[in-house]
């Protein structure tokens, strides 16, 4: 969560995410004659990239990228650089461009219009606001032509046009606007003075005391780079400080660099910075206090020198701050006149200045803007819905243009006394830099307050403001502000508009921002051509990308470009859909999937890029337990060759992402039953003609279309219509109904719905070779259920060649089920059906009465997994369980009362259903740690067994009764663990979790051993097997239990699917109820 908060608010130290992009620093050049003018003044970074020499830094990995990959990246960089240069060229030249007209004779009008737009754009500039942490577009006033908004109080404030979170968004919307540096950066940092590797007198080593690194292929000095990182700007993306325009002179910047400025000037500038530091300490020190200021060690001379401070400027800033904090300053701008000042007494003022001396280093204009925003009235919430949403729920703050609202005279609505008390207790609320905004410890707050904040109020602040992931001191601070009379709505507006008012809890962070996070973010954005907004979304969804190694990323990039033949644009779209795509191992994950697509499915190389682009998540699925079983399922049920299935996959790659038990098998069974398809090949021909039918909802689309047609025609005519035109199955329900309504009364509906050749494309065969031969399947299991497969051979000849066996031996092995080195060979035609057989009534003695019981269970989480939910956000889980009988129980109501009592005794926290009439259903919360869909689904199965044990305990003395119990689960994960009755009974024989782990052959499931162990133990007892000696439980002799997948126990076309979905919705609603309950919202 803390990483997500970082990226959402852009508030980490400016060594991080969106800064330091492309910064270079200078080196001590060998003495010698000057070769060019590069040593004079400030040299902006070159557009081209260079490769560092072996003795000059990090050596590029040999062979890590082919020429094709390098060319693609190189061309992309050149295009981006060219576009950026063209944008600046246009902004500097005030010549209007001519817009091509769509009609002849309109050239003059188009030119005039563009000239007006160009003149308007040339009066605009973009500057970063440290108060709102946004890039603001200003329009210059007539008497303020230098773009400097804050250096002179008497100048009219420039008009705020619009603001953006990221600089690339601002430049894209206003391409001709000048991009100015922030007001507190009068000149570029020393890193803008660069000595390039192609200089004749550059030896690639630099200063002997500096360690070299590589940034975008250019050498930098890491020591100086880290020191200068605090001057960088959030949200700049691939822009650098060297590319901005500066209001100050260009002679001061290089003077602080160690090499190209002359030594005497350099020493003078540092001495000047030392004088400024001494002046600052004299101004803020108190004679009556011997306590060192809390931020004293942040006041280094380099930080002062970088901002061009002198003793005179420090003194002037201190004077203006005193006026702002204790007597106010009146400043007018636009239509409003607001007094930007607080009401501190001299002792409070001295306390603030001593504990937060950085205020004297800030730009006073920015501080005035901040104080003005605090005191200005709240905007009208009725007329601005986006602000009302922030005030009511605290969401959508990034969509509000806070600088524009401030320019119109709106703010947070604090009184002078409230703002003064807040700043007096917490001066860090005036911080303009993230590294200054971290608040002090709880001990400091307690000492500064006459009375402590009650814990209940702190907890309420966490709930009302959703402070999860922030520093603990933030909750204390906002609780104090609320105690001053500031409403929660105002605090939500302050949090959304002023990102630096909250800080991130980085106590668990192990990644260095400047050396680890920034390089990989820079690489991802530049090589994948991501916008800053796209990069942030990527990091929120997959924050672990920040820990990825650079060489590993280059290897994966080389794989996708050269082996998968993907373009950068295609790869970008795939990564946006599945961020983990660039984290999969090439040898262990990516290359085996590529061979599977080409060698086993027969998909041509030219279609691989499309498959990965449209379904990138397939690259992370298991071949043995997921992809191959799905392919085998379609092959068996549709009598298709593996290459024909490959043709279906290349047409609609998302099919491989669908659940085999919940989607693929039910859809095929529904179509075969509804269309009376007696031969599997007929079903296969239908699927090949409309592969996208798998994506249609079974109950919401397919069944509804058949229902509509059945009302108008006989069943035989409906079957004929669909068989003649299967594309009707993949059209939307609205289009389908509209087409029927437009049918003329005199025309037959079957003729009207027949396919038309107008505008239709032929379905091209995508298989690399014609389907031939009988496919051979290799499985590690002898049950021929195709739940796990290690290989699919397109023909017996290829299997014989790869396995080194005669074709006759392979045929015999397929028929006899002979194991070959631990693997079993199967032929599609010879293997039994993969569909589960019809459930037969349990055999029991004639004198024993059998009572069948069916229990459906489901688990869910909240918030659910989606691209909008940050990875790592806290979740809650829930489960829903419902019991059914066939009516053989004489007293049904008594049975349900006993079952309900047993369920209540097993779960302490149950979700209120609003009525007690339905005793067959239980909704409860997930009580364990780390809720997930898999864990909740497995725990629902375990919970069903717990209820059964409690219920059957009271039935031990009833002779002549056998309870035949079937537990249905819709979780594919849980079903894979519990589907084998014998295997589950074997696991239940191990008393402890450690013993079970030693015999669990699925390492990926060991993480949920805390649920699987009690489930297997309970399952073994219920089926009457002997308990271990150390067990305190007794076995049952009146029941037998088995697990079945929900889709195998329902009729999809008879409302069964709707029931399974509704039960899952109830499980998710239980999780949502718990989520709100934990936050005191219910």
N, C-alpha and C positions, 0 to 999 in steps of 0.2 A: 504493500500500500504506500509506503513512504516514497518509493520510486515513482509510483503513479502520481502522487501529490507533487513531486518535484516537476515532473513533465507537464502536469496540468497547469501549474501556476508559474512555471519558469523561475523558481525562486532558489535554485541551488547556487552555490558560489560560482562566480563567473569564470572559474576554471572549467566549468562543465558544459552541459549539453549543447547550447547554441552559440558558443563563443569560442574565441581562440582559433577560429577557422582561417587557416592560411597565414598565420602570423609568422614572420621571419625575424631573425635578429642578425645583427652585424657581427663580423669577426675581425680580429686583429689581422690586418693584411701585412704581408711581408713588405719590408721597406724596398722601394724601387720607384722607378718613374711611373707616373700616372698613365694609364692606358686609355681612359675614357673619362667622361664627366660623371661617372657613377659615384665617385667619391665625394662629389659636391652635393650638399643639400640632402634631400630625402628622395630616395629612389623607390618608386612604387613597385610592387611585385610584378614580375613578368607573368604573362598568360601561359607561357609554355612550362612544362614540367621537365625536370631533369632527374637522372638517376645518380645517387651519391656514389662516390668512389669507394672502393673497398676499405681504404684506410681513412675514410672520412665519415664513418657512421655505420648505420645498419645496412648490411649488404642485402640486396634484393634476392629473393629465393630463386635459384636457378631452375628453370623449367616449370615454374609454378603456373605459368600461363602461356598459352600458345600465342602465335602471332595474330590469329584471328581475334582472340579475346582482347589482346592489347590494342588492336586496331579499333575495335568497337568502343572500348573505354576512351581511347585517345580522341576519336572522332566526337564522342559525346562531350568530352571536356572542351574541345575546341569550339564546338557549337555553342556551349553555354558561355564561354569566355567571349566569343564574338558577339553574341546577343547582348551581353552586359556592356561591352565596349560601345556597341552601337547605341544603346540606351543612353549612356553618358554623353556620347558625341551629340546626340540630338538635343540633350538638355543644355549643353554648353552653347551650341549654335542656336540662335533665336530665329532660324529660318523656318517658315511654315512648310510642312510637307503637303504634297498634292495627293488627294484621295482619288483613286480611279473611279470614274463614274460609270454607272451601269447603262446610261444613255448618252448618245452623242449630243454635244452642245451643252452639257451640264458641267463641263470642266471648270468653268469660271466660278460657278456657284459652289462647287465642291472645294475649290481652292480657298475661297473666302471663308467658308465655314471652318475648314481646318486651320486657317490662319487665326481665327478667333479662338479656337480651342487651344492652339499652341501658345498664344499670348497668355491665355488664362493659366495654362499649365506652367508656363515659365515664371509666374508669380507665386508658385507653390514650392514648398520644400518639405522634406520629411526629416523628423528629428525624434530621437528616442526620449520618452518621458520616464525618468526613473521613479516618479511618484506612482504612475499607473502601470509601469512595466509594459508599455505599449509603444508602437511606432506611430507617431502622430503626424498627419498631413496638415500643414498650416498654409494659409493664404496670406501673403504679406500685405500689410496696410500701406497706405500711400506715403506716410512719413516714417516708415520703418523698412528700409530697403536692404539692409544687410543680413536679414534672416536671423538676427540675434534678438530673442524675445525677452531676455531677462537682464541684460547688462545695464539698462538704464530705466529707472522706474517711470520716468516721464513719458517714455515712448508708449504709443498705443499698442495694446496687446494684439498679436496676430490672430486672425480668425482660425479656429479649429474646424477643418473640413471633415475629417474622418480619421479614425485610428484603427490600427491593425495589431494583431498579436505578433506577426512575423514580418520581417522586412521584405521578404520576397513577395508577400501578398500586397504590401503597400506599393512596391515598385511596379508590380504587374498592373495594379489599378491606376497608378499615376506614373507612367513611364518617363515623362518629361520633367518630373519634379526633381529638384536637387536633393541630394541625400547629405545632410549635414551631421556632423558629429555632435554628441550631447554637449550641453552648455558647460559642463565641468571638465571637458577635454579640449583645451585651447589649441592643442597641436598633436600630431600623431605620436605614438609611442616609438621608442628607439628601434623596435624590431622592424619598423618600416624601412630602415636603412639596411639594405641587403647587399652582400657580396655574392655574386652568382658563381656557380661552379665553372661556367664557361669562360670566366675571366682568365687571361693568360697568366696573371700573377697569383692565382689562387691555387694553393697546394692541396686542398681537400682536407686539411687537418684543423685549421682554425687555431684558436688559442690552446695552449697545452693544458691550461687549467679547466677547460670546458669539456664536457662530454657531449658528443654529437648525437643527434637523433634525426629522424626524417619526418617531415610533415608535408604531405602532398608532393613528394618527390623533391622537396627543397630542404637544404640543410638549415637547421636552427640551433640556437644555443639553449639547451633545456633549462639551465639554471636561471638565465634572464627571462626566459619564456614564462616560467612559473611565477616569477616575481611580478611580471607585467599582467598576469592573468586577471587581476582584480580590476583592470581598466576596461575589460571587454564587456560586451553588451548582450543581454539575453535576447533571443529571438532573431539573431542576425543570420543564422543558417550558414551558408558558405561565404557570406560576405566577411571582409576583414576590416579592422579599424583603419588600415592603410588606404582603403578605397573610399573613405568618407571625405567630405569637404570640411575644412576647419576654418574657424573665424580668426584664430590667432596667427601669429607669424610662424613661418616654417623654420626659423633659425633656432628655436628653443628645443625642438624635439630631439634633434640629433645630439644636442649638447649633453644629454644624459646617457647616451650610449657609450660604451667603453672603447670604441675603436676609431671611428672616423672623425670625431670631433677632436680638436686639439686638447692636449692635456691641461693647459692652463685654464681654458674655458670650462672644461669638465670639472676641475677642482673648484672653480669659482661657483658654478651652478650648485654643486653639492654643498658648498659652504653656505650658499644662499638658502638652500633647503634646511640646513641645520639652524640657521638664524630664525627661519620661519617656525621651526619646531620649538625653539627656545621661547619665542614670542608667544606661541600658543600655550605652552605650559605655564608661563607667567600670567597669562590672562585668565586661565581656568583654575589655577591653584588657589587653595584657601589657606590662609595663615593659621587658622585655628584647627586645621585637620592635617594629620600626618598619614592619611590613608592614600595609597596609590590609586588613581582612577582605574575603574574596572577595565577600560579599553586602552589603557596606557600603551600596552605592547603592540597595538595595532598602528601606532603613530610612528612609523619608520620614515626615514628621510626620503627613501625612494618614492613612497606613496605621495608624499608632499611635493616632491620634485616633478613627478609625472603629471600632476595637475597644475603645475606652473605657479605654485604659491610662493609668495614672498612675505617678509614681515609686514609690509604695508597692506597686502591683500588679506592676511590673517586678521590684522587689526580692524580693517574695514568690515569684514564679515562678522567679527565679534560685535562690533557696534550695531550692525543691522539686526543681528540675532537678539541682542538685548532689547531693541525697540520692538521686535516682533513678539517676544515672549512676555514683556511686562507693560508695554504701553500701546502696542498696536501700530500698524502702518496702514494708511488709507491708500488704496490703489484703485484706479478706475479702468475698466475695460469693457468695450462693447456697450450693452444697455444697462449693466448692473454696476453698482458701486458697493464694494464689500470691504469691511475692515478685517484685514488678515492679521490678527494679533491675539495673544492670550493675556491673561491677567495674573501673572505670577508676581509674588512679592520678592524682594531682593534675596531672601534666604533660599526660597525655592529656586530662583533663577541660578544662584550660585551652585546649588546642589545639582541641577540638571547639567550645567556647563562642566562641572567637575567630573561627573559620572559618565558624560557622553560628549567628550571634547571633539569627536568627529564632526559635530554640527558646524564647526568653524571651517571645515574643509569642503563642505557641500556648497553647491550653488544656491545662493539665497533666493533666487527666483523660483527654483524648484520647491524650496521649503515654504515659500509664500503660497505657492499653488496647493501644497498639501494642507496647510492650515486653513486656507480659504475653502477647500473642499469640505473639511470637517465642519466648518461653521455655516456654510450655505444651506438653505432650506432643502428639505427632501423634494424630489421631483413628484409631480402628480401621478400617483400610482394608477388612477383610473384611466388616464390617457396613455400611459406607457406600460403595456402588458408585460414586456420583458423585465422591466424593473420590478413590477408587482410580483412576478414569479420568483425573482431573487429574494425579495423581502419576505414572501410567504413561505417558500420552501428551500431557499438557498441554492437553487440550481439555475443554470443558464447564464451565469455571470460573465462567461467569456463572450457571449453574444451581445452584450451591452456595450455601447460606445461611451465609456465613462468620461474620457477627456472632453468629448463633445457636450455631454451633460454639464460638466463642470464649467465649460466655456459659456453655457447658457444660463449660468447662475444657480445650478442645482448642486446639492451635495448630500452629506450624511445627516444634516439637521441637528448637530450637537449644539448645546449652549456653550457660551464662553467658559462658564464654571466647570461644565462636564469635560470639555477638552483640556482645560488647564489642569484639573485633577488627574486626568488620565496621563498626560505627558509628565506631570510631576512624579507620579509613582513609577512610570515606565517610559523613560526618555527614548528607549529603542523604538517606540512607535513612530518616531520621526526619521528613522533610518531610511536612506536611499540606496543602500547597498546591502545585498543579502548577508555578507559576512559580518555586517554591523547589526543586523536585525535580531540575532539570537538573544533571547531574553535571559536574565540572570536566574539564579537558583531560587527554590522555594524559600530558603532561609532568608535571602535578601527581601523577598516580598513580605514575608512574615514580620521582619524587623521594621520595614517601612510603613506597615499598616498598624493602626492603633488596635484594630480588632481583626482577627483572622477570618478568612472566607469559609463559611460552612461547607463541608464536603458535599452536602446535598446540592448546593448551588453549583459547585464544580461539575458534579455529575450531570446536572441539568444543562450546563453549557456544552458539555460533550454531546449530549443528545440533540439539543436545539440547533447547534451549529455544525454537527457532523464533523467533529475534530479528529476522527480516526486517522492515524498516520502522522499527525502533527506532534510537535514537541509538547511534553506535559505542561510546561510553563504557559503555553498558549491558553489552555483551559482555565488556569488560575487567573490569567490576565483578563480574559473575557468575562469570567465570573465577577471579577472586581468592577469591570466597566458596567456590567448590568446592575451591580449594587449601587452605582452612581446615579441610576435612573435611565440609562441608555437601554432602549427596548431591544428585544431579540431581532426584530425586523431591521432596525438600524445596524445592529452588529453584523447581520448577514450581508447587508449592503457594503459595509466597511470591509468585510472579508473578501467579497467578490471584486470590489473596485481597487483595493490596495493589497496586492499579493504579498508584499513584504510584511504584512501584519501577522502572518502565520509562517512558521518555520517547520522544516521537516525533521522528523525524528530519524537521524542518521546514525544512531548508536550501533546498529548492526551492519553498517556498510563496510565492505572490505575492498571495494573498488576505488582506486585513486582516480579522481575526476579528470585531472589533466593528462595523466599518463595512460589511463586505461579506457575510461568512458569516452572522452572526447575523440580520440583517434578512430574508434570503431564507429561512432556516430557520424563523424566526418566522412569516413569511407563508405558507409551505407548510403548516405545522402548523395554523395558525388557519383558513385559508381552505379547506383540504381536510379539516379535522376529523380530523387524524391523531393517534394516540396517540404517545407518545414512542418506544415500541418500534418502531412502524411507520415513524416518521421516521428512526430510526437505520438500519433495514433499507433504506430508500429511499436513504440517503446511501452506504451500503456498496456498493449495487448501481450507483449512478450519482453518484459524488462530484462530477462536473462541474456538478451542479445548484447547488452553492454559488457558482458564478460567474455564474449567470443574473441578468439584469437584472430589476429590479422591474417596470418598465413593460412589458417583453416578457412577463413572466408574467401581468400583468393583461390584456394583449391576448389571450393564449391562453385564459385563464380565461373571458373574455368570449365568445370564439368557441365554446367547448364548451357554455357555458350558454345562449347566445342563438341561435347558428346551428345547433348540433347538438342543441339541446333536451335536454341532459343535466342531471340533478340533481347536487348536490354528492356525494351518496352514490354515484351511478354513476361519476362522474369519479374519485372516490377509489379505487374498485375497479379502474378502468382504469389509473390511475397506479401502483397497487401492482403490477399485472401488467407494466406497461411504463413504467418511470420516465422514459424519454426522451420520453414523449408530450408533456410540458409544455416540451420544448425544440425541437420542430419549428416551423419558420416557418409563420405563418398563411397568408401570401400564396403562398409557394413550395411548401408541402407539404400543409397541412391543408385549405385551401379547395379545391384541385384534387381531393383525394380525395373530399371531400363532393359536389362536382359529379359525379364519376365514379359514385358510388353512386346518386345521384338521377337524373341525366340519362341516363347510359348503361345502368346496370343496372335502372333503374326501381324502385328500392327506395323505399317511401314515407318521408316525413320522420319519421313517428312511429316507424319502426324503426331509424333511424340511431343513436340512443343505444344501443340494444341491440347493434348491430354493433360500435361502438367499445368498449363495455364488455367484450364477450366476446373480441374480437380486436383489442386496441389496437395491436398491432405492425403491422397492415395500414396504419396511417397513416404509417408510415415506409418502406414498400416502394415501389419504383419503379413508376409507372404504365406506362411504356413497355416496360420489360424484365421485368416480373414479373406485375403484376396483370392487365393486359389479355391477355397471352399465355395465362395460366391460364384466363381466361374463354373465349377463343377455342378453346382445346383442348377444353373441355367442350362448347362449342357445336358444334364440328365432329364430335367422336366420338359425340355423343349426339343430333345433329340437333335441338338446342334453340335457341329464340330467346333473345336476350340478356336479355330480361325474365324468361324462365323460369329462366335461370341466376341472375338477381338474386333470384328467389324462393328458390332453393336457398341462396344466400349469406345471405339474411335469416334463414333457418331455422337454418343452421349456419355462422356467419361464420368459424369457424376453418378452413374449407376453403381460404380464400385464403392461409393460412399454410403449407399443405402444399407439398411440392416437386412441381413438374409432372413432372419426369423420374423421380423416385424413388417417388412416391406416386400422383399423380392418373392418369397414363397407365397404369402397371402395373395399378392397380385396375380401370380400365375395360376394358383388354385381357383381364384375367383373367375378369371377369364375362361379357364377350361370348363368350369362347371356352368357358367352362364351361357357360353356360346356352344355348349354341347360338343366340345372338341374331343373326339374319342382317341385320336392319335396324337402323341406328343409332337410329332413333326408339324402338324397343323398349327399347334400353338407356337412352335418355333418360327414358322413362316410369318405368322401375325406379328410376333415380337420384332423380327428383322425389318418388317415394313414400318413399324412405329416404335422404335426403341425408347422414346421418351414417355411411353405409357407408364413406366415404372414411377415417374415423378408425379403422376396424377393421384389425387387423394382417393383412396378406395371407397370411403363412404360419402365424401363430399363431392366427388366428381364422377367416377366411373359408375357407381351404383345409382347415382341420381340421373345420369343420362339414360341408363336402361329403364329406370322407372318412368321417365318421361315418354320414351318410345313405347313402352308396354301399354300406356294409356291410349295410344293412338293406333297401334297395330297389334297383330297377334305375335306370339312368341317366335314363331317360325319366321315371320317377316322381319322382326327385329334382328334376329340372327343373320338373316340374309343382308340386311342393310349394313351391319357392322362388318361382316366379312367382305362385302364389296368395297367398303370405304373405311378401313381401320383408322384413318387419320381423324375421324370424328371423335375418337377416344382421347386424343391429345389436345383438342380444341377446348377453349375455356367454356364453362357452362353458360355464360352469358351469350357468347357467340353461337353456341349450339342452339340455345333456345331462340335466338333471333333468326337463325337460319330456318328453323321449323316454322316460326310465325310468318315468314315471308313466302312460304310455300303457297303457290296459287291453288285455289280450291279445285280447279279442274285438272290439276296435275297430281300424279301419284307421288306419295311421299318418298317411296323407295327410289323412284327416278330422280326426284328433286335432290335427294341426299347422295346420289351417286357421285363418284369422283370426277373432277374436271381436269383436263390436261392444260388448261389455260394458266400460264405462269408457273407451272410446276417444273421442278428440276428432277432430273433422273438421279436415283440413289446409286451413287458410284460405289463399287466394291472397294473396300479399303484394305483387304487382306493382302499381305505380301505375296502369298501363294494361294493357289486354289485348294480348297479343303479336300484332302485325300487321306485315305487310311483311317484306321481306328485309333483314336486317342488312348493313351495309356496313362493312368493316374498312379502316382506313388504316394503312399500314406504310411505313417509310422504306427497306425492303429489297425488292428485286425477286424474291426467291426464293420468296415465298408460304409460307414455313415458319412464319410467325406467331411468331417468336422475339422480335420487337420490333414494337410497334404504338403509334401515336400517338393513335388515336381509334376508337371503335366507335359507329356510328350505328344506332339501332334500325330504321330503314327508309330506303329510297332517297329518299323524300320529304324526310326531315329532312336527309339528306346533301346533297341538291340545294339546300335552303334555306340551309344553313350554308356550303356551298362556293360558292354563287352559280352553279351550273351546271344545265343542263337534265338531266332524268332520263335521257333517251336517251344523253347524253354520258357520264353516270356508268356506265350499263350497258355501253357500249362500252369504257370505260376498264377496267372489271372483267374483261371477256372478253379484251381485247387486251393487258392489262398495261401500259397507257400511263401514264407518269408525269405527275402534275399538280403542278407546282411542287416537284419533288423527292420527292413522296409517291406511293405506289402504292395503288390502290383494288382491293379484293377482295370478292367475294361468297362466303359460306360454301358455297353449293351449287355454284358454278363453280370454286372453288379446289381444288387437289389435296389428297390426304390429308396430314395433318401427321405421320403416323407414318412412321418411316424405312422404306424398302423393304428387302426381304430382301437380305442381303449375297450378291452373286454372286461366283463364282470369278473371280479375276483372269485377264484374257485375256493369254496369252503365247504366243510361238512354240512350235511342236510340239517342237522340239529342246531347249527350255529346261524344266528340271524346277522346278516351283513348290513351295516348302515353306511352308505357312501356319503362322504363329506368332501366338499370342494372349497378350498380357500384361495382367494385371489389376493395377492399382495403387491404393493408398488411403493417405490421411494422417489423422493424428489428433493430439490434444493432451491434455495432462493438467496440472492439473485441467480438466475440461470446463466449458463455459459453463453456468451455472445461477444461479438467484436466490440461492443460498447461498454462491456464490463471490464474493469481493470483486473489484470491478473494479480492474484494475491489478496483481493478484497475479501473480507470476512463474510462467511456464508452460514446459513442455518439449514438444517435438514428436517424432513418430515416423512411420515409413512402412512399409508392407508391399507387396511386389511378388511376383507369382507368374506363372510362364510355363507355357503349355500348347502342345502340338502335336497334330495329328490322327493321328499314327502313321505318317506318310509317311516319317519319318526312320528309316533302317535301324537305326542304333545309338542308341537312345533314351538309354541311360545315358551314353554318351560325350557326347551333346549336352548333357545336364544337367550333367555335370562341367565342360564348357567354359563353359556359361552361369553356373554357380556361381562359377567362377574369375574370370570377367569381373565379376560382381557384387561379389565381395570386393575386387577391385582398385579399384573405384569408391567404396567406402564404408569409411572407416577404422574407425568405431565401429558394430559390428553387435551385435544383441541375441542372446544365446545361446538357441537353441531347444530344447536338451536332447537333440537327436538330429541326426545328420548324414545320416540316411537320405533325407530329403526335400530334394533339391538344387534343386528347382524354386522354392523360396520364399526370400525375403530379408526380414529385419526389421532395420531400421537406425534411427538417430536423426536428427532434423532438425538439421543442423550450422550453420544460419544464425541470425541474430538475429530477434527478434520473432516467435516461433512463433504461428501461429493456424491455425484449420481451413482457411481459404482458402490460406494460404501453404504449409501442409503438403501439401494436396491437389495444388497446382500443382507443388510440388517433387517429389512422387512421380512425376508425368508426366515431368518433366525427368530424374529419376533413371533411369527406364525407358529413355529415349533414350541416356543415357550408357552404360548397360550394353550396349545394342544396338551402339553404336559400338565399344566395346571388343571385343565378341564378333565383329562382322563384319570387324574389322581382320585377323583371322587367316583370313578366308574370301575375301579379295580375289583370290587366284590360282585359286580354284575356278571354272572355266568351266561354263556351262550350268546354273547354279542361280540361281533368283530367290527371295528370301525375302519373302513377302507377310505383312507384320506389321500387326497391329491392336492398338492400345493402348487399353484400356478404363479409364475413370475414373468413379468414383461421385461426384466433386465437381462440383456444379452450377456453381460459380464457375470451376473450371478448364475445364470443358467449354465454357462460353461463350467462353472465350479461344481454344481450340484446335479448335473444331468445324469452322471453315472452313479447308480445306486450302490453298486458293489464298491466302487472306489471311495465313495463318501463314507460307507460303513467301515472300510479299512482305515481311513483317516481318523474316524471316531474312536478307534481302539487305542490311540495314543493319548495318554492322559493330559500331558502338559503341551503348551504351545511349542516349546523347543523340540520336543519329540516329533510333533507333527511337521515342523519346518524341515526337519532332517529327511522326511519322506515325501515332501511336497515337490513334485517335479515341475511346477510352474513357478519359477522364481519371481515373475512379475506380480504374482498374487500374494506373495508373502507379506506385503505391506499391510494387508487386511487380515492378518492371522488373529487379531484380537476379536474379530467377528466370526471367522471361519472355524476356529477351534470350538467355541461353545455350540455352533450350529452343527458341526459333525458329531460332537458328543451327544447332543440331544437327538439327532437323527438316528444314531445307533441304538439308543435306549428305546426309542419309540418303535423300532422294528424288531424288538425282542432279543437283541444280542447281549451277551454277557458283558457286564461292566468290569473295569479293572478293580483290583482288590482295594486300592486306596480311594475309590470313588464312594461318596456317601449316598449316591442315588440308586434307585431300584429300576430294573428294566420293566417294560410293559409287555403283557402277553395278550392284550385285547385290541391291538392296532397294527396296521402296516401303512407306511407312508412312502410316497414317492413325489419327486418334483417333475413338473411338466412346464414347458414354455407356454405362456398365455395364448400365443397365436396358434398353438397346436390343439388347444382345448376349446376354441370358440369357432363359430361360423361367421367369417368376415362379412358375408353378404346378408346377415340376419341380425344386425345390430350388435354383434359381438365386439367388433372393433371400436364402436362408439363407447361401449361399456369400459373397455380397457383404457381408452384415452381419458374417459371421465374419472376413473379411479386414479390415474396418474395426476390429473389436475387437482384432485383432492389432496394427494400427497404433497404437491407443490404448494397448495394453499395452507397446509399445515406448517410447512417450512416458512412461508411468508408470515403466518401468524406468530411463530416463534421469533422471527426476525424483528417484528414490531414489538413484541413483548419484551425482548431484551433491551429495547430502546424506550420503554415505557410509553409506547404509542397505542397500546390496547389496554 
